[in-house]
């Protein structure tokens, strides 16, 4: 095992531990789905760097008591899957994002979310994933952002846009 793979695994463990301790099982299930897709799509510190801002939604949820912030957290991780999966092609990109979204909806069904709430969440998630996939296929692949090798500026923009769109979707 090379140093990069070892660092990715250590980062995954730290990420999952933090999410489990502070968010609990629901948040961890979504994180696990995202990290599994990242393992196939492009394991490395760049993937974890893109996923790290999702922890801001967890922190905001803890600070405010707003459990609805679980949705932007999940869509941020789904967008990370789209971006990192895009290195293997559009189908991989779509599958990675959809896999994370599916984990989110499995949790929401387990939480007994109403059909109306699920319908809105699904509509917003589909729009976000479609926009992320479209953006990923059309965006130029530019060099690293913030000195993090492998994180394209376009990927960072897509992840931030998806995150903010999911937050805006809470108003629906």
C-alpha positions in Angstrom: 0.0 0.0 0.0 1.4 3.4 -1.0 1.4 6.5 1.2 -1.4 8.1 -0.7 -3.7 5.1 -0.2 -2.8 4.9 3.5 -3.5 8.6 3.9 -6.9 8.2 2.2 -7.9 5.3 4.4 -6.8 7.3 7.5 -8.8 10.3 6.3 -11.8 8.1 5.7 -11.7 6.7 9.2 -11.3 10.1 10.7 -14.2 11.5 8.6 -16.5 8.6 9.5 -15.6 8.8 13.2 -16.4 12.5 13.3 -19.6 12.1 11.5 -20.7 9.2 13.7 -19.8 11.0 16.9 -21.4 14.3 16.1 -24.1 13.3 13.6 -25.1 9.8 14.4 -26.1 6.8 12.2 -28.1 8.6 9.6 -25.3 11.0 8.8 -22.8 8.2 8.8 -24.8 6.0 6.3 -24.6 8.9 3.8 -20.9 9.5 4.5 -20.3 5.8 4.0 -22.1 5.8 0.7 -20.0 8.8 -0.4 -16.7 7.3 0.7 -17.5 4.0 -1.1 -18.1 5.8 -4.3 -14.9 7.8 -3.8 -13.0 4.6 -3.3 -13.9 3.5 -6.8 -13.9 6.9 -8.4 -10.7 8.4 -7.2 -9.4 7.5 -3.8 -7.0 10.2 -2.6 -6.7 13.2 -0.5 -8.3 15.4 -3.2 -11.5 13.4 -2.8 -11.5 14.0 0.9 -10.7 17.6 0.4 -13.8 18.0 -1.7 -15.9 16.1 0.9 -14.6 18.0 3.9 -16.9 21.1 3.5 -19.9 18.8 4.0 -18.9 18.7 7.6 -19.8 22.4 7.8 -23.5 21.3 7.4 -23.1 18.9 10.3 -21.5 21.6 12.4 -24.3 24.1 11.5 -26.9 21.5 12.3 -25.3 20.9 15.7 -25.0 24.6 16.4 -28.5 25.5 15.4 -30.4 22.3 16.1 -31.7 22.4 12.5 -32.0 18.7 11.4 -33.0 19.8 7.9 -29.4 20.6 7.2 -29.0 16.8 6.7 -30.2 17.4 3.1 -27.5 19.9 2.0 -24.9 17.7 3.7 -26.1 14.7 1.7 -26.3 16.7 -1.6 -22.8 18.1 -1.0 -21.5 14.5 -0.8 -23.5 13.5 -3.8 -22.0 16.3 -5.8 -18.5 15.2 -4.7 -19.4 11.7 -6.0 -20.5 13.3 -9.3 -17.3 15.3 -9.6 -14.9 12.5 -8.7 -16.8 9.9 -10.6 -16.6 12.1 -13.7 -13.0 11.2 -14.1 -14.2 7.7 -15.2 -17.0 9.0 -17.4 -20.6 10.4 -17.3 -22.2 7.1 -16.3 -19.8 6.8 -13.4 -20.5 10.4 -12.5 -24.2 9.8 -12.4 -24.0 6.5 -10.6 -21.8 8.0 -7.9 -24.1 10.9 -7.2 -27.2 8.8 -7.4 -25.7 6.2 -5.0 -25.2 8.8 -2.3 -28.6 10.3 -2.9 -30.1 6.8 -2.7 -28.5 6.3 0.7 -30.0 9.7 1.8 -33.5 8.6 0.7 -33.1 5.2 2.4 -32.4 7.0 5.6 -35.4 9.4 5.0 -37.7 6.5 4.4 -36.4 4.9 7.6 -37.1 8.2 9.4 -40.7 7.9 8.1 -40.6 11.2 6.1 -44.0 11.9 4.5 -44.6 11.3 0.8 -44.9 15.0 0.2 -41.6 15.8 1.8 -39.9 13.0 0.0 -41.4 14.2 -3.3 -39.9 17.6 -2.8 -36.6 16.3 -1.7 -36.4 13.9 -4.7 -37.3 16.7 -7.1 -34.6 19.0 -5.7 -32.0 16.2 -5.6 -32.7 15.2 -9.2 -32.3 18.9 -10.3 -29.1 19.2 -8.3 -27.6 15.9 -9.6 -28.6 16.8 -13.2 -26.9 20.2 -12.9 -23.8 18.7 -11.3 -23.5 16.1 -14.0 -24.0 18.6 -16.7 -21.6 21.0 -15.1 -19.0 18.2 -14.7 -19.2 17.2 -18.3 -19.0 20.7 -19.7 -16.6 22.4 -17.3 -12.9 22.8 -18.3 -10.5 20.7 -16.2 -8.3 23.3 -14.7 -5.4 22.9 -12.3 -5.5 22.5 -8.6 -7.4 24.7 -6.2 -5.9 26.0 -3.0 -2.8 23.9 -3.5 -4.7 20.7 -3.3 -3.4 18.5 -6.1 -6.2 16.9 -8.0 -9.0 19.2 -7.0 -10.1 21.1 -10.1 -11.6 24.5 -9.7 -14.7 23.4 -11.6 -15.2 20.5 -9.2 -15.0 22.9 -6.2 -17.5 25.3 -7.8 -19.9 22.4 -8.7 -19.8 21.1 -5.1 -20.4 24.6 -3.6 -23.2 25.3 -6.0 -24.9 21.9 -5.3 -24.5 22.6 -1.6 -26.1 26.0 -1.8 -28.9 24.8 -4.1 -29.7 22.1 -1.6 -29.9 24.6 1.2 -32.1 26.8 -1.0 -34.3 23.8 -1.7 -35.2 23.6 2.0 -37.4 26.6 1.5 -39.7 24.6 -0.9 
